[in-house]
Amino acid sequence: MKDKKKIEDLSKTSLINRWLKNVPIIIVACGDTRQSSSRNDINYFILDVFITLEHLILAATDKGLGTCWIAGFDGKKVKEILKIPEHIQVVALTPLGYPAGKKVLLKI
């Protein structure tokens, strides 16, 4: 999603995500609860979304793009902002864009 107003609104769904207002794109990873099987108390749409998002993040990184897995958000607010139907569950968010620069968080 590239809509600047919606990106700004999404950045307000958690105090820790205010920085999202500056990203060019946010991918909202969702799963359809009606199209998923469950076994042993595991809803497999969640695993499917996790695997898909991880592949997307790896492919983006390979192309020099920056991403960041985000699970800290208010799902109800995200669904309201984006008008996502009730049976669709928001699993994670990831911004997508070119990194401003490389920063080393930890040197070993």
Steps between C-alpha positions, in 0.01 A plus 500: 500500500637840399221731623682756718192578713440132575871446574487790746185353658666156527798660673263602779381144573783459752721744689810311390413529129484879462804483270291317239353831385825556306503178297398491131314167511351275767409143424214374716521121519161340557339159503147380431375314806228330292747343257731346757517171677578453867664214677631466855380852578707645213330721241701432187418828326733665751788270405428552129514877544820481708674286236384724215607817678840356584555408132399853401742651755786280378430584134478873579829487692664323205392795280646756742168601653445548870221330693415438862263242647238678713261316727440779753182669379132523584338257255154649545627848412687369195188321377292814555746725314524264203138377509612137526211251531437323832611154375841634394760518777794740491807296594793738449615820333821580320619829353679481168748747358864583447700530823636847578835352598656202663520513876671238710309419815747255644859424415629160602 
